[in-house]
Amino acid sequence: MLLFGACLVAPGWPVSAAASPYPSPTVELAGHGWGHGRGMGQYGALGYALQGWQYPQILDHFYGGSQSGPNPAPSMSVRLTSFDGNDTIVVQEQSHLSTPVDGGAGRYAALRAHLIGPNQFEVDSGPTCQGPWTPLAASTPGPVTFNPATPTPSSSMDRSELLQVCLPAGGTQWLRGSIRAVDALGQGNGADQRTVNDLGMEDYLLGVVPSESPASWGSLGGGAGMEALKAQAVAARSYAAAQNRYAYARICDTDSCQVYRGRAIQDAAGFRDVEDPRATAAVNATAGAVRVTGGQVVSTEFSSSTGGYTAGGRFPSVPDDGDAVSLNPYHNWDVTVPVSMVESAYGGIGNLVWMQVTQRNGLGDLGGRVTQIQIQGTAGATTATGDDVAARLGLRSNWFRVVYPGGYWIAGSDGGVFSFGNAQFFGSTGGIRLVKPIVGIEATPSRQGYWLVASDGGVFAFGNASFLGSTGGMRLNKPVVGLAAHSTGGGVTATASGYWMVATDGGIFAFGDAGFFGSTGSIRLNQPIVGMAPTLTGQGYWLVASDGGIFAFGDARFLGSTGSIRLNQPVTTIRATPTGAGYYLLGRDGGIFNFGDAAFFGAVPGLVSGAAAAIPKVGMAISQTH
């Protein structure tokens, strides 16, 4: 079960004097997927196809509750958004361009429609996209249609008889079907002129499928990837058939709807042949097929990568194991954004202190997609959704976590937790009556939670920490003094799959898949063992005694100790840095000793006084992940 931090700062509360500004000029965020995650994941479809799934099975998986059915919308009309507010200019390389404006009698190389009044257009002819223009009709009612004199069959790849629209930014785009100029609001405002491509559904899909899923997928796995393209064809057909976006067009040509790039494009980037025989074969193989529920075509949303679990919505949420296909660069991602960008996006917070995910949807890794996140600054705090943060910061999806650049937690024997640097508070046992005192704290690999361990081996889990076992019900020879997590994976994708506990004689208790690499159980110690820390690989660990003496096992390396230093207070635990090239020792008074690449962020002495200062500081955990 996913546990969330119980301590939330109310929006608008100022940060206490103890809080520090964000300890890095950038915020690192790691996550999964690209897009909204609803319905089919395109990379997931590819992954399943390469596992041997056929396209109906892929569609059944992602669009639960729907069935295959016939397409009720054989024709499409597409708003070409780059032309919004611009003249509609069309050329035909064979001068086989016609228009009903002159009754269809003429044949032209280029035609232009220019909005001059409420639903009134001036139509001109010319030799090229740039003119010069000769008036054909000084004023004619809209819509104005431009047609190819010789239609091109869907089966033909020949572009010579197709229309080309003249792109406002330069270049041309070959399109099947005809072109229509409309006054979107009927008020004669030039900004409301729209350009629409009218064509058959199957012709439309020839320009959608290779724009949404790489046609090269069809060659993968000895042709198995064709099933992903077929699934894309059906999903795109169903989505388009279910749309009725505008009074003048069913759909648009961008990813606000679904991407349509026509037959081919020539622009500053060069010539690009959009249609591809493999995508065309997928369209033909699924001709007329859509997804329906209760006899009605359904809007089959899809996105590039679900990250491993669909987001739900119109269709049930399902695991997407196919998303982990090796070709998917978005299954896991890691980005950094400037702190100043966060502060600008959420004005009023002052200087950023931390970002804390407080709610998730409970589906998949990390506890799922972010549904609520708190952003704390020096002047106040605000609460936002994961969608809002993703949109404002340009993240690939709303499934993410904050990777904290530095900090640590220190735990008291009553289970009270102190946070330093950018470590977040997820909860404590400070208000719980304990059977035995807390002796250690350990963070999860994601730093989105931690465990507290008591001297009898009882374990308390907070944030995204999972309970994996304890010695709470065992009779121990010596009391437990620490807990260390065993992680699988590395960096931001690491997960906890076990942990160790250590007793004062150096005896080791392993839970989950944590391995045994040695102990000091049979060694006569000068001072008792008080803590342990695993290596980065999980193939070794350090034990520390109360005088700061270090014992290394497995692949752990000795990096220094306080064994020869006269200490004001005994050492109570050890924690390794995320690189494995350093470690911290914690004194009973909250003092910090750092070795190797361990950086100093602060200490408890001087921070608190009175009874709080007298409470032994028995554990610490690192908030940095790598």
C-alpha positions as CSV (number, residue, x, y, z in Angstrom):
1,M,0.0,0.0,0.0
2,L,1.3,3.5,-0.9
3,L,1.8,5.7,2.2
4,F,2.0,9.4,1.8
5,G,3.7,11.9,4.1
6,A,1.4,12.9,7.0
7,C,2.9,16.4,7.4
8,L,1.7,18.9,4.8
9,V,2.5,22.6,4.8
10,A,-0.7,24.6,4.2
11,P,-0.7,26.7,1.0
12,G,0.5,30.2,1.8
13,W,2.4,29.3,5.0
14,P,5.8,30.9,5.1
15,V,8.9,28.7,5.6
16,S,10.5,28.8,9.0
17,A,13.9,30.3,9.4
18,A,15.4,26.8,9.5
19,A,14.3,26.1,5.9
20,S,17.0,26.7,3.2
21,P,16.5,27.8,-0.4
22,Y,16.8,25.1,-3.1
23,P,20.4,23.8,-2.9
24,S,20.8,23.7,-6.7
25,P,20.2,26.0,-9.6
26,T,18.2,23.3,-11.3
27,V,15.4,20.9,-10.3
28,E,15.9,17.3,-11.5
29,L,12.8,15.3,-12.3
30,A,12.7,11.7,-13.3
31,G,9.6,9.9,-14.7
32,H,7.9,7.6,-17.1
33,G,6.2,7.9,-20.4
34,W,5.4,10.6,-22.9
35,G,1.9,12.0,-23.3
36,H,-1.4,11.7,-21.4
37,G,-1.2,7.9,-21.1
38,R,-4.9,7.3,-21.9
39,G,-5.8,4.4,-24.1
40,M,-3.1,2.8,-26.3
41,G,0.6,3.5,-25.8
42,Q,2.3,3.4,-29.2
43,Y,5.5,2.0,-27.8
44,G,3.5,-0.4,-25.8
45,A,1.7,-1.6,-29.0
46,L,5.2,-2.1,-30.5
47,G,6.4,-4.1,-27.5
48,Y,3.4,-6.4,-27.5
49,A,3.6,-6.8,-31.3
50,L,7.3,-7.9,-31.0
51,Q,6.1,-10.4,-28.3
52,G,3.8,-12.0,-30.9
53,W,0.5,-10.2,-30.2
54,Q,-1.8,-9.6,-33.1
55,Y,-3.4,-6.2,-33.5
56,P,-6.9,-7.2,-32.3
57,Q,-5.3,-8.4,-29.0
58,I,-3.4,-5.2,-28.7
59,L,-6.6,-3.1,-29.2
60,D,-8.6,-5.3,-26.8
61,H,-6.0,-4.8,-24.1
62,F,-5.8,-1.0,-24.3
63,Y,-9.4,-0.3,-25.2
64,G,-11.2,-2.6,-22.7
65,G,-15.0,-2.7,-23.1
66,S,-14.9,-1.9,-26.8
67,Q,-15.2,-4.2,-29.8
68,S,-14.4,-4.1,-33.5
69,G,-17.0,-2.5,-35.7
70,P,-17.6,-0.8,-39.1
71,N,-16.5,2.8,-39.7
72,P,-19.5,5.2,-39.8
73,A,-17.6,8.1,-41.2
74,P,-16.1,7.4,-44.7
75,S,-15.1,11.1,-45.3
76,M,-12.8,13.4,-43.4
77,S,-12.3,17.2,-43.2
78,V,-9.0,18.3,-41.6
79,R,-8.2,21.8,-40.3
80,L,-4.7,22.7,-41.5
81,T,-3.7,24.7,-38.5
82,S,-0.6,26.3,-39.9
83,F,-2.8,28.3,-42.3
84,D,-5.0,29.8,-39.6
85,G,-5.4,33.5,-40.3
86,N,-3.6,33.2,-43.7
87,D,-4.7,33.1,-47.3
88,T,-5.4,29.7,-48.8
89,I,-2.9,29.2,-51.6
90,V,-2.8,26.0,-53.7
91,V,-0.6,24.9,-56.6
92,Q,-0.8,22.0,-59.0
93,E,2.4,21.1,-60.8
94,Q,0.6,19.9,-64.0
95,S,-1.6,23.1,-64.0
96,H,-4.5,20.7,-63.4
97,L,-6.2,22.8,-60.7
98,S,-9.9,23.7,-60.9
99,T,-12.5,25.5,-58.8
100,P,-16.3,25.8,-58.8
101,V,-15.8,29.6,-58.7
102,D,-15.6,29.6,-62.5
103,G,-17.9,26.6,-62.9
104,G,-14.9,24.3,-63.1
105,A,-14.1,25.3,-66.6
106,G,-10.5,26.6,-66.1
107,R,-7.3,24.9,-65.3
108,Y,-4.8,26.7,-63.2
109,A,-1.2,26.4,-61.9
110,A,-2.0,28.3,-58.6
111,L,-5.1,29.7,-56.9
112,R,-5.5,32.0,-53.9
113,A,-8.5,32.6,-51.7
114,H,-8.4,35.8,-49.6
115,L,-11.1,36.6,-47.0
116,I,-12.4,40.1,-47.7
117,G,-15.8,40.2,-45.8
118,P,-18.3,38.1,-43.9
119,N,-18.1,34.8,-45.8
120,Q,-16.8,36.6,-48.9
121,F,-13.6,35.8,-50.7
122,E,-11.5,37.3,-53.4
123,V,-10.1,34.5,-55.6
124,D,-7.0,35.0,-57.8
125,S,-5.0,32.8,-60.2
126,G,-1.2,32.8,-60.7
127,P,1.8,30.7,-61.8
128,T,3.4,29.9,-58.4
129,C,2.9,30.2,-54.6
130,Q,4.2,33.8,-54.8
131,G,2.0,34.9,-57.7
132,P,1.9,37.4,-59.4
133,W,-1.9,37.2,-59.0
134,T,-4.6,37.8,-61.5
135,P,-8.2,38.3,-60.2
136,L,-10.5,35.4,-61.0
137,A,-13.4,36.6,-58.8
138,A,-13.4,39.9,-57.0
139,S,-16.0,38.6,-54.5
140,T,-17.5,35.2,-54.2
141,P,-19.3,33.5,-51.2
142,G,-17.5,30.9,-49.2
143,P,-16.6,28.3,-48.7
144,V,-14.2,28.3,-51.7
145,T,-13.1,24.9,-52.9
146,F,-10.0,24.0,-55.0
147,N,-10.0,20.6,-56.7
148,P,-7.5,18.4,-58.6
149,A,-8.8,18.1,-62.2
150,T,-7.6,14.5,-62.2
151,P,-8.1,12.6,-58.9
152,T,-5.3,10.3,-57.7
153,P,-6.4,6.8,-56.5
154,S,-5.5,5.7,-53.0
155,S,-3.4,2.9,-54.4
156,S,-1.1,5.3,-56.3
157,M,2.0,6.8,-54.8
158,D,2.2,9.3,-57.8
159,R,2.2,12.9,-56.6
160,S,2.0,14.6,-60.0
161,E,-1.8,15.1,-59.9
162,L,-2.1,15.9,-56.2
163,L,-2.7,19.4,-54.9
164,Q,0.0,21.2,-53.0
165,V,-0.8,23.8,-50.4
166,C,1.7,26.7,-50.1
167,L,2.9,26.7,-46.5
168,P,2.9,30.1,-44.8
169,A,6.4,29.5,-43.5
170,G,7.6,28.5,-47.0
171,G,7.5,25.3,-49.0
172,T,4.6,23.1,-50.0
173,Q,2.7,20.1,-48.8
174,W,1.2,17.5,-51.1
175,L,-2.3,16.5,-50.1
176,R,-4.8,14.0,-51.3
177,G,-8.4,15.2,-51.9
178,S,-9.5,18.9,-52.2
179,I,-8.8,22.1,-50.4
180,R,-11.4,24.5,-48.9
181,A,-11.2,28.0,-47.6
182,V,-13.7,29.0,-45.0
183,D,-14.7,31.9,-42.8
184,A,-14.7,30.2,-39.4
185,L,-17.0,32.7,-37.7
186,G,-18.7,34.2,-40.7
187,Q,-17.7,37.8,-39.7
188,G,-15.1,38.6,-42.3
189,N,-12.2,38.8,-39.9
190,G,-9.0,37.8,-41.6
191,A,-7.7,36.1,-38.5
192,D,-10.7,33.7,-38.8
193,Q,-9.8,32.4,-42.2
194,R,-9.3,28.6,-42.1
195,T,-7.9,26.1,-44.7
196,V,-9.4,22.6,-44.7
197,N,-8.4,19.4,-46.5
198,D,-11.4,17.3,-47.6
199,L,-10.6,13.7,-48.4
200,G,-11.7,10.1,-47.8
201,M,-11.0,8.4,-44.4
202,E,-8.7,5.8,-45.9
203,D,-6.7,8.4,-47.8
204,Y,-6.5,10.5,-44.6
205,L,-5.1,7.6,-42.7
206,L,-2.3,7.2,-45.2
207,G,-0.9,10.5,-43.9
208,V,-1.7,9.8,-40.2
209,V,-0.4,6.4,-39.5
210,P,3.3,7.1,-40.5
211,S,3.1,10.5,-38.8
212,E,2.0,8.9,-35.5
213,S,4.0,5.7,-35.5
214,P,7.3,5.2,-37.4
215,A,6.6,3.1,-40.5
216,S,10.0,1.5,-39.9
217,W,8.4,-0.5,-37.1
218,G,6.7,-2.6,-39.7
219,S,10.1,-4.2,-40.5
220,L,11.0,-5.1,-37.0
221,G,10.8,-8.6,-35.6
222,G,10.7,-10.1,-39.1
223,G,7.5,-8.2,-39.8
224,A,5.9,-8.6,-36.4
225,G,6.0,-4.8,-35.9
226,M,3.3,-4.6,-38.6
227,E,0.8,-5.5,-35.9
228,A,1.6,-2.2,-34.1
229,L,1.0,-0.2,-37.3
230,K,-2.3,-2.0,-37.8
231,A,-3.3,-1.2,-34.2
232,Q,-2.3,2.4,-34.9
233,A,-4.5,2.4,-38.1
234,V,-7.6,1.2,-36.3
235,A,-7.0,3.6,-33.3
236,A,-6.5,6.5,-35.6
237,R,-9.6,5.6,-37.7
238,S,-11.8,5.3,-34.6
239,Y,-10.5,8.5,-33.1
240,A,-11.1,10.4,-36.3
241,A,-14.5,9.0,-36.8
242,A,-15.6,10.0,-33.3
243,Q,-14.4,13.6,-33.7
244,N,-16.6,16.6,-34.7
245,R,-14.3,19.5,-33.5
246,Y,-15.5,22.4,-35.6
247,A,-18.5,23.6,-37.6
248,Y,-16.3,23.5,-40.8
249,A,-14.0,20.5,-40.1
250,R,-14.1,17.2,-38.1
251,I,-10.5,17.3,-36.9
252,C,-7.2,19.2,-36.9
253,D,-3.8,18.1,-38.1
254,T,-1.6,18.5,-35.0
255,D,-1.2,16.4,-31.8
256,S,-4.0,18.4,-30.3
257,C,-6.1,16.0,-32.4
258,Q,-3.8,13.5,-34.1
259,V,-0.9,14.3,-36.4
260,Y,-1.6,14.4,-40.1
261,R,1.1,15.5,-42.6
262,G,-0.5,14.5,-45.9
263,R,1.3,12.8,-48.7
264,A,4.7,14.6,-48.7
265,I,6.3,17.9,-47.6
266,Q,9.0,20.2,-49.2
267,D,10.3,22.9,-46.9
268,A,13.5,24.4,-45.6
269,A,14.3,21.0,-44.1
270,G,14.2,19.4,-47.5
271,F,11.8,16.9,-49.1
272,R,10.1,14.3,-46.9
273,D,7.9,11.5,-48.3
274,V,5.3,11.1,-45.5
275,E,3.4,8.1,-46.8
276,D,5.2,4.7,-46.6
277,P,4.3,1.3,-48.1
278,R,4.3,-0.4,-44.7
279,A,1.9,2.1,-43.1
280,T,-0.2,2.0,-46.2
281,A,-0.3,-1.8,-45.9
282,A,-1.5,-1.5,-42.3
283,V,-4.3,0.9,-43.3
284,N,-5.4,-1.4,-46.1
285,A,-5.2,-4.5,-43.9
286,T,-7.6,-2.9,-41.4
287,A,-9.8,-1.1,-43.9
288,G,-13.0,0.3,-42.4
289,A,-12.4,-1.2,-38.9
290,V,-13.0,1.0,-35.8
291,R,-13.7,0.3,-32.1
292,V,-17.3,0.6,-30.9
293,T,-19.2,0.4,-27.7
294,G,-23.0,-0.2,-27.9
295,G,-22.8,0.2,-31.6
296,Q,-21.2,3.7,-31.3
297,V,-17.7,4.5,-32.5
298,V,-15.5,5.5,-29.5
299,S,-12.8,8.1,-29.3
300,T,-9.7,5.9,-29.0
301,E,-7.1,8.2,-27.5
302,F,-3.5,7.1,-27.7
303,S,-0.1,8.5,-26.7
304,S,3.5,7.8,-27.4
305,S,4.4,6.0,-24.2
306,T,2.3,5.1,-21.1
307,G,5.4,4.6,-19.0
308,G,4.2,1.1,-18.1
309,Y,0.6,1.7,-16.9
310,T,-2.3,3.5,-18.7
311,A,-3.9,6.4,-17.0
312,G,-7.5,5.3,-17.3
313,G,-10.3,7.7,-18.3
314,R,-12.6,6.5,-21.0
315,F,-11.0,3.0,-20.9
316,P,-9.9,1.0,-17.8
317,S,-6.4,1.4,-16.6
318,V,-4.2,-1.5,-17.5
319,P,-0.5,-2.5,-17.1
320,D,1.5,-1.8,-20.2
321,D,4.4,-4.3,-20.1
322,G,5.0,-3.6,-23.8
323,D,6.1,-0.1,-23.0
324,A,9.5,-1.4,-21.7
325,V,10.5,-2.3,-25.3
326,S,14.2,-1.4,-25.7
327,L,13.5,1.0,-28.5
328,N,11.4,3.2,-26.2
329,P,13.4,6.3,-25.1
330,Y,10.6,7.5,-22.9
331,H,9.8,4.6,-20.7
332,N,12.2,6.2,-18.2
333,W,13.3,9.8,-18.5
334,D,15.3,12.3,-16.4
335,V,15.3,16.0,-17.0
336,T,16.5,19.2,-15.3
337,V,14.7,22.5,-15.3
338,P,16.0,25.8,-13.9
339,V,14.8,26.7,-10.4
340,S,13.9,30.1,-11.9
341,M,11.5,28.4,-14.2
342,V,9.6,26.9,-11.3
343,E,9.6,30.2,-9.5
344,S,8.2,32.0,-12.6
345,A,5.6,29.3,-13.2
346,Y,4.3,29.5,-9.7
347,G,4.6,33.2,-8.9
348,G,4.2,34.2,-5.3
349,I,6.1,31.3,-3.7
350,G,9.3,33.4,-3.5
351,N,12.5,31.4,-3.7
352,L,11.9,27.7,-4.2
353,V,12.6,25.5,-1.2
354,W,11.2,22.1,-2.2
355,M,8.7,20.3,-4.3
356,Q,6.8,17.4,-2.6
357,V,4.5,14.9,-4.3
358,T,1.6,14.4,-1.9
359,Q,-0.9,12.3,-3.9
360,R,-0.6,9.8,-6.8
361,N,-3.1,7.6,-8.6
362,G,-1.8,4.4,-7.1
363,L,-1.0,2.7,-10.5
364,G,2.5,1.6,-11.2
365,D,6.0,2.5,-10.2
366,L,6.5,5.3,-7.6
367,G,2.8,4.9,-6.7
368,G,1.7,6.1,-10.1
369,R,1.0,9.4,-11.8
370,V,1.1,12.6,-9.7
371,T,-2.4,13.9,-8.8
372,Q,-1.2,16.5,-6.3
373,I,2.2,18.1,-5.6
374,Q,3.1,20.8,-3.1
375,I,5.6,23.5,-4.1
376,Q,7.1,25.3,-1.2
377,G,8.9,28.6,-1.4
378,T,10.3,31.1,1.1
379,A,7.2,33.3,0.7
380,G,4.6,30.6,0.7
381,A,3.4,27.4,-0.9
382,T,1.0,26.3,-3.6
383,T,-0.6,23.0,-4.5
384,A,-0.8,21.8,-8.1
385,T,-1.8,18.8,-10.2
386,G,0.8,16.6,-12.0
387,D,-0.8,17.7,-15.3
388,D,-0.3,21.4,-14.4
389,V,3.4,20.9,-13.4
390,A,4.0,18.9,-16.5
391,A,2.5,21.6,-18.7
392,R,4.2,24.5,-17.0
393,L,7.6,22.9,-16.8
394,G,7.5,21.1,-20.2
395,L,7.7,17.5,-18.7
396,R,6.9,14.5,-20.9
397,S,4.2,13.3,-18.6
398,N,2.5,13.6,-15.2
399,W,4.2,10.5,-14.0
400,F,7.4,11.8,-12.3
401,R,9.2,12.4,-9.0
402,V,11.6,15.0,-7.8
403,V,15.2,13.9,-7.6
404,Y,16.6,15.9,-4.7
405,P,20.1,17.4,-5.2
406,G,21.3,17.1,-1.6
407,G,20.3,16.7,2.0
408,Y,19.6,14.1,4.7
409,W,17.2,13.2,7.5
410,I,18.2,12.7,11.1
411,A,16.0,10.6,13.4
412,G,15.7,10.9,17.2
413,S,15.2,7.9,19.6
414,D,11.5,8.9,19.9
415,G,11.1,8.6,16.1
416,G,11.1,12.4,15.6
417,V,12.6,13.3,12.2
418,F,14.7,16.3,11.3
419,S,15.1,17.3,7.6
420,F,18.2,19.1,6.2
421,G,19.0,20.4,2.7
422,N,16.2,19.4,0.5
423,A,15.1,16.2,2.3
424,Q,11.3,16.0,2.7
425,F,9.3,15.0,5.8
426,F,7.1,11.9,5.2
427,G,6.1,11.1,8.8
428,S,7.5,10.0,12.1
429,T,6.7,8.0,15.3
430,G,7.1,11.1,17.4
431,G,3.5,10.9,18.5
432,I,3.4,7.1,18.9
433,R,4.0,5.2,22.2
434,L,6.9,2.9,21.3
435,V,7.8,-0.4,22.9
436,K,11.5,0.2,22.2
437,P,13.3,3.3,21.1
438,I,14.1,4.1,17.5
439,V,17.7,3.4,16.6
440,G,18.0,4.2,12.9
441,I,16.4,5.6,9.7
442,E,16.9,4.5,6.1
443,A,15.6,6.2,2.9
444,T,14.0,4.4,0.0
445,P,16.1,4.4,-3.3
446,S,13.7,7.1,-4.7
447,R,14.0,9.2,-1.6
448,Q,10.2,9.4,-1.5
449,G,10.0,7.6,1.8
450,Y,12.0,6.0,4.7
451,W,12.0,3.3,7.3
452,L,12.5,3.8,11.0
453,V,13.8,0.8,13.0
454,A,13.5,0.2,16.7
455,S,16.0,-1.6,18.9
456,D,13.9,-4.8,18.9
457,G,13.9,-4.7,15.1
458,G,10.4,-3.3,14.7
459,V,10.1,-1.4,11.4
460,F,7.9,1.6,10.6
461,A,7.5,2.6,7.0
462,F,6.7,6.1,5.7
463,G,6.2,7.6,2.2
464,N,6.8,4.9,-0.4
465,A,8.7,2.6,1.9
466,S,7.4,-1.0,2.0
467,F,7.4,-3.3,4.9
468,L,9.6,-6.3,4.0
469,G,10.0,-8.0,7.4
470,S,11.3,-7.4,11.0
471,T,12.8,-9.1,14.1
472,G,10.1,-7.5,16.2
473,G,8.9,-11.0,17.2
474,M,12.3,-12.6,17.7
475,R,14.4,-13.1,20.8
476,L,17.6,-11.3,20.1
477,N,21.0,-11.8,21.7
478,K,21.8,-8.1,21.2
479,P,19.6,-5.2,20.3
480,V,19.3,-4.0,16.7
481,V,21.0,-0.7,16.1
482,G,20.4,0.0,12.4
483,L,18.7,-0.8,9.1
484,A,20.1,-0.5,5.5
485,A,18.2,-1.0,2.2
486,H,19.3,-3.4,-0.5
487,S,18.5,-1.8,-3.9
488,T,18.1,-3.2,-7.4
489,G,18.8,-1.1,-10.4
490,G,20.7,2.2,-10.2
491,G,20.2,5.9,-10.0
492,V,16.7,7.2,-10.4
493,T,15.3,3.8,-11.4
494,A,16.5,1.9,-8.4
495,T,14.0,0.1,-6.2
496,A,14.2,-1.4,-2.7
497,S,14.0,-5.2,-2.8
498,G,15.2,-6.0,0.7
499,Y,17.1,-4.7,3.7
500,W,19.6,-5.6,6.4
501,M,19.4,-5.0,10.2
502,V,22.5,-5.0,12.3
503,A,22.8,-5.7,16.1
504,T,25.3,-4.2,18.5
505,D,27.6,-7.3,18.2
506,G,27.7,-6.8,14.4
507,G,25.2,-9.7,13.8
508,I,23.4,-9.3,10.5
509,F,19.7,-10.0,9.7
510,A,18.8,-10.0,6.0
511,F,15.3,-9.6,4.6
512,G,14.0,-9.7,1.0
513,D,16.8,-10.4,-1.4
514,A,19.5,-8.7,0.7
515,G,22.6,-11.0,0.8
516,F,25.0,-11.9,3.6
517,F,28.6,-10.7,3.1
518,G,30.0,-11.1,6.6
519,S,29.7,-9.7,10.2
520,T,31.6,-8.9,13.4
521,G,29.5,-11.4,15.4
522,S,32.5,-13.5,16.2
523,I,35.0,-10.6,16.7
524,R,35.8,-9.1,20.1
525,L,35.0,-5.4,19.6
526,N,36.5,-2.4,21.4
527,Q,33.1,-0.6,21.1
528,P,29.7,-1.9,20.0
529,I,28.4,-1.7,16.4
530,V,25.9,1.1,16.0
531,G,25.1,1.2,12.3
532,M,25.6,-0.1,8.8
533,A,25.5,1.2,5.2
534,P,25.4,-0.8,1.9
535,T,27.6,-0.2,-1.1
536,L,26.2,1.2,-4.3
537,T,26.1,-2.3,-5.9
538,G,24.4,-3.9,-2.9
539,Q,27.3,-6.4,-2.9
540,G,28.8,-5.3,0.4
541,Y,28.4,-3.0,3.4
542,W,30.1,-1.0,6.1
543,L,29.6,-1.5,9.8
544,V,30.5,1.4,12.2
545,A,31.2,1.1,15.9
546,S,30.4,3.8,18.5
547,D,34.0,5.1,18.4
548,G,33.7,5.6,14.6
549,G,35.7,2.5,13.8
550,I,34.8,1.1,10.3
551,F,34.5,-2.6,9.3
552,A,34.1,-3.2,5.5
553,F,32.6,-6.3,3.9
554,G,32.0,-7.5,0.4
555,D,33.0,-4.7,-2.1
556,A,32.9,-1.9,0.5
557,R,36.1,0.2,0.7
558,F,37.6,1.9,3.7
559,L,37.4,5.7,3.2
560,G,38.3,6.9,6.7
561,S,37.1,6.8,10.3
562,T,37.0,8.6,13.7
563,G,38.5,5.6,15.5
564,S,41.5,7.6,16.5
565,I,39.7,10.8,17.2
566,R,38.5,11.9,20.7
567,L,34.8,12.4,20.2
568,N,32.5,14.7,22.2
569,Q,29.7,12.2,21.7
570,P,29.7,8.6,20.4
571,V,28.9,7.8,16.8
572,T,25.4,6.5,16.3
573,T,25.2,5.5,12.6
574,I,26.8,5.6,9.1
575,R,25.3,6.5,5.7
576,A,27.0,6.2,2.3
577,T,26.7,8.8,-0.4
578,P,24.8,7.9,-3.6
579,T,28.1,7.5,-5.5
580,G,29.4,4.9,-3.0
581,A,32.6,7.0,-2.9
582,G,32.0,8.5,0.6
583,Y,30.0,8.2,3.8
584,Y,28.8,10.2,6.8
585,L,29.1,9.3,10.5
586,L,26.5,10.8,12.8
587,G,27.3,11.7,16.4
588,R,24.8,11.3,19.2
589,D,24.4,15.1,19.5
590,G,23.7,15.3,15.7
591,G,27.2,16.2,14.7
592,I,28.3,15.1,11.2
593,F,31.7,13.6,10.1
594,N,32.0,13.3,6.4
595,F,34.5,11.1,4.4
596,G,35.2,10.6,0.7
597,D,32.9,12.7,-1.5
598,A,30.3,13.2,1.3
599,A,29.3,16.9,1.4
600,F,28.3,18.8,4.6
601,F,24.9,20.4,4.6
602,G,24.4,21.1,8.3
603,A,24.2,19.6,11.7
604,V,21.8,19.6,14.7
605,P,24.0,21.2,17.4
606,G,23.0,24.9,17.6
607,L,19.7,24.2,15.7
608,V,17.7,23.1,18.7
609,S,18.1,23.6,22.5
610,G,16.6,22.3,25.7
611,A,14.8,19.0,25.7
612,A,15.1,18.6,22.0
613,A,18.8,19.0,22.1
614,A,19.1,16.3,24.8
615,I,17.3,13.7,22.7
616,P,19.9,11.3,21.2
617,K,20.3,11.6,17.4
618,V,20.4,8.0,16.3
619,G,19.9,7.9,12.5
620,M,20.3,9.8,9.3
621,A,19.3,9.2,5.7
622,I,20.5,10.8,2.4
623,S,18.0,12.6,0.3
624,Q,20.2,12.7,-2.8
625,T,19.8,9.9,-5.4
626,H,22.9,10.3,-7.6
